[in-house]
């Protein structure tokens, strides 16, 4: 049985992260960044997180990171989810994870050091016609012409592309097929031929359509992993990002639970706090139980991702990790969305007022449940894995 209890250092990290975010990320910061014309990114908060070393926390010291673990980063993610951190933290971390797995030593250092210093925002341009993709389904191409690579195509649902300095574009060699055709190209967003269009979403999260029209970048901008392993790197980074997102969602759900407990404790009806009524207590207990179960699944998924390369760990292959991450995503998504629905019910009329803070968690819950694969996507994955 894996011990998922936090170490003393991780408990200190959690305490310091919560204190910082309570001070630097109040609800008005979240509302401003999530406005219709906002880009989901607060520059002051971003610099503060970089100064604390959060951005490089789980990366090797050789590339400018802090030499910590994915579990350390998960501590930050849970607190960020609790505070609804409005920055490109999550998309940048997925891109950094991909660069760390796919680049050579020189590329990793050159691309990641500015990220960890808070000087560069990065995102991954992966999705096209559907939220899940495969090598043969990629229509965006990266053709080598002389000493350059030319990128053509359109990507959808690129997070935080409006503030990103560079994008890691998942494309294919037009002359090849299968996983061996995949190329990962680092494209500056100000390169000629790059067009970013903000997509309208119900949560006002910063999702973009990005088109590439004969975008020419030097050949050394292609991440140096062997073409046959490029897709494996994409899938590994996606799995890790999804596991971390599950912890973030659990953090958000715990914030909703705390908000609800405070409300039912303070709100009186019929001469007594509504939290004293058994029906209300049952609802709160149901939320708490579901969140605890999701939290266990989420932290286990992060732990398995952290040891996934250890050949001495049983069932640490790609399929085993995929199943654990899928289970965590379904559990975390259900717990987060359900906790917000019950919270609205227990808050009564005030909970349905759009100016109430609870709506920010509701919007984030619904958006997060769809990001990096919906509930249905992950259930299909589990069905295909267990049905063999």
N, C-alpha and C positions, 0 to 999 in steps of 0.2 A: 504494500500500500504506500503510495507516494505521500510524503509529508508536504503539504502545500502551505503550511504556516509561514508567515513572513519572518525573516530574520530581524534582528535588532536594527540593522542598518536600513532595511526596507521599511520597518515601522517608522524610523526617523524620517526617511524620505517621504512616506505618506503624510506624516504630520506637517512637514515643511511645505509640501506641495499643496495641502489643503489650506494652510495659512496664507500662502502666496496667492492662491486663486480666490480666496474669500476677499482679499484686498484688491487684487488686480482685475478680477473678472466678475463684477457685480452684474445684476440683471440688465442694467442699462447698457453695458458694453455688449452683451449678447444681443439685445434688441437692435442696437445700432448696426452691428455687423450683419445681422440677419434681415435687415430691411430689404425691400424689393430691389433697391438699387445698390445694395451692399454686395461686397465680394466675399463675405464670410471670413474675413481676415482682419484682425486688429494688429497693426504694426507694433504698437507699444507692448502688447502682451507677447507677441512673437519674440521681440528682442529680450524681454524679461525671461522667457523660457530658455532662450539660447544662453543668456548670461548664467542661468542656473545649471547649465550643462545637460538639460533634458534631451536636446535634439541628437546629441551623440552618445547618449547614455549606453545604448546596447551595441555599440560598434567598437571595433578594435582601436587601441591607442595608435597603432601604426598608420591609420588613416585619419587621425585627429579625434577619434571617439573617446569615450570615457572608460572603455574596457569592462563595462557591466554586462548584464544578461538581459534576455527578453523578459524575464520575470521582473527585473528592475523597471524596465520600460512599461510593463503592464501596471505597475503601481501608479505610475504617472497617468496612464490611460484611464484607470478607474477614477482617479480624482478629476481628470479632465472631463470625463463623462458626467460626473456629479455636478460640475460647474458649467456644463455646456460650452466648453471652451470654443470660441469662434475664430479659429485660425486654420491654416492649412496644415496643421500638425499631422493629421492622419494621412492625407494624400502625400505629403512630403516624406513621411516615414516609409510608406509603401515604396515610393520611388527610390529612397535611400537603400532600403533592403534589397531591391532589385539591382541597383548599381553595385552594391557590396558583393552580391553573388555572381554578377555577370562581368564586371570589369576586371582589367588587369590591375596590378599594383599602382601603376602610374595614373590610370583613369580613376581609380577609386580615390586616391589622395587628392587629385586635382578637382574632382567633382564633389566630393563629400566634405572636405574641410570648410568651404564657404557655407555649406548647408548647416553644419554644426555650429558655425559662428553666427548664424542668423542672418547671413548676407545673401542667401539664395533660397528661393522657394522652388520646389520641384514637384512634378506630378507625373503620373503614368497615363499615357494615351493608349488604351487597350481595346475598349469596347467599340463595336461597329453596329451591325444590325440588331444584335441581341445582347443581353446583359452577360451571357456566357459565350465564349468563343473557343475556337479550335484553330490549329495552324492552317488547315485547308480552307477554313471559313474566312480567313483574313483577305480583305480586298485592298488594303493599303500596301503599297509596294515600296521597296527600297532597292533601287537598281544602282549598281556601281558603274560609274562613267568616268574613266580616267582615274584621277586621284580623289574624286568626290563620290558621294552617295546622294542620289536624287529620290526624294520622298514624295509620293503622290497618294492621295486618298482622303477619307474623312473619318474622324473618330467622334463618337458620341459619349455623353456622360463623363467628360473629363473633369474631375473635381478641381476647383480652384485654378483653372487654367487662366482666368482673368488676371491673377496676381503672380502666376508662375513665371519664373525667369527662363526655365528650360523644361522640356517635356521628354520623357523617355518613351519613344514611339515604338510600339510593337508592330512590326511590318514583316513582309516576306519578300524573298528573292523571287521576282516574277518568272525566273527560268527554272525554278525548282518547286517541289511539292513536299508535303509532310512536315514533320517537326524540324527536319534539317534545313528547311527553307526560311526559318524565322530569323529575323535580324532585329536587334535592339539599337535604335538610333537616338542619340541625344541631340535634340533640336532646340535651339534658342527660339523663344516665342516671338522675338523681334526680327527673325529671319524673313527675307522677302518671300512671299508666297504663303505665309502662315496667317490664317484668319480665324479669330476666336469670336464665337457668338454665344451669349448667355442664354441658357434654356430656362423657360418658366416652369417652376416646380411648386407643389403645394407647400413645401416647407421653406421656400425661399433659400434653399441651399445653393451654393455656387457650383452648378453643373454647366458644362459648356459643350457645344459642338465645335470641333476644331478641324478645319480643312487645310490640307497641304497641297499646294499647286506647284509642282516642279521645284520643291524646296531643296536647294543644293547646300550640303554641308560637307566639310572635309571627311575623308575616309576614317580618320582617327576618332571620329565621333560615334562610330559603330562600336558598341561594347565588345570586348575582345574574346568573350567566351566562344567556344566552338559552336558552330551553327546548330549542331545536333543537340546541344545542351541549353540553348537559349530559351526554348519553350519550357524546359524543366525549371529554369531559373524564374521565369514568369509565374509558373504555377506554384513554386515554393514561396515566392514573395507574396502571392495572393493568399496562400494558406496562412502564413504568419500574420499578414495584415488583418485577415478575417478573425483569427483567434484573438488578436489584440482588440479588435473592434468589439468582440463579444464582452470583454472585460469593461470596455468603455460603456457599453449598453447597460451592464450590470450596475456600474457607478451611477448612471442616470436614473435607473430604476430605484436604487437606494435613496437617491435624493427625493424622488417622488414619494416614496414611502415615508421619509422623514417629514416632508411637507404635509402629508396627509395626517400623520400622527399628531403633529402640532395643531392642525386645524380642528380635528375631532376632539382634542383635549381642551381647546380654548372655546370652541363654539358650544353655547348652551341652548337647549330647547326643552320645554316642559320642566324648567327649573333644574336641569342637570346637564352636564357635558354630554354631547351626543356620543362621545367615545365610550360612555358607560353602558350604552345599549348593546345587547348581545349580538344583534344582527350586524352592527357596525364592527364590532370586535371580530366577528367571523370574516368579514371582508378584509380587514387589515391582516388577520392571521393568514388568509389565503395568499395575499400579495407577498407577505414576508416569506412564506414557505416556498413559493414559486421563485422568488428572487434568489434565495439561498441555494436552491437546486441549480438554477442557471449559473450562479457564481461558481459553484463547484465544477460544472461542465466547462465553463470558460477558462478558469485557471488551469484545469487539467489539460485543455487544448493548448494553452500557451506553453505549459511544461513539456508536453510531448513535442511541440515544435522546437523547443530549445534543445532537446536531446535527439532530434530526428536523424542526425548524422552519425549517431553512436551505434555502431554495429552490434554492440553488446546489449542493446535495449531491445527486447522482443517486440515484434509487430510495429517497428518504427519505420516501415517502408511508406511509400507515398500513399497507398490505399488506406493503411491504418491511420495515418495522419488525416487524410481526407475525411474519413468517417468520424473521427473525433471532433474535427473542426465543424463538420456539418451538424452533428448533434448539438454542439455548443451554440451554433448560430440559430438553430431552430429554438432551443431553450431560451436563449437570451432575447431573441426577437419576441417570442410569445410573452415572456415575463415583462419586458419593457412596455409593450403595447397594452397588455392587460392591466398593468399597474396604473397606467395613465387613465384608462377607461374607468376603472373602479375609483380612482382618485377624483375624477370629474363627478362621478355619481355621489360620492361622500361629501364633496364640497357643495353640492346643491347648486342653486342658481348662480352664485358667484363664480363657481368653477367653469361655467359655460360662457362667462364674459371674456371676450378675446383679449382684454387688457390684463387679465390675470396671468401671473407668471407661469402657472401650470401649463398654459398652452404652448410655451416654448419647449417644454419637455415632451409634450404630446407630438408636436411637429417633428422634433428630433427622433422620437421613437419610431414613427412611421417611416421616416426617411432612412434611418439606420437599418430597419428591418428589410428594406429593399436593396440597400447598398451591399456590394460584394456578394451578390446572390440572394434571392428572395427565399422565403420559407419553402415555397414549392420547388425551387431549384435544388435546395439542399435535401429535401425529402426525396426527390428523384435520384440524387446522387446516392443517398443511403439505400434506396431500393435497388439500384443497379449493383452496388457493392455487395449487399447482403443476399441478392438474388442469384448470385453465381452458382 
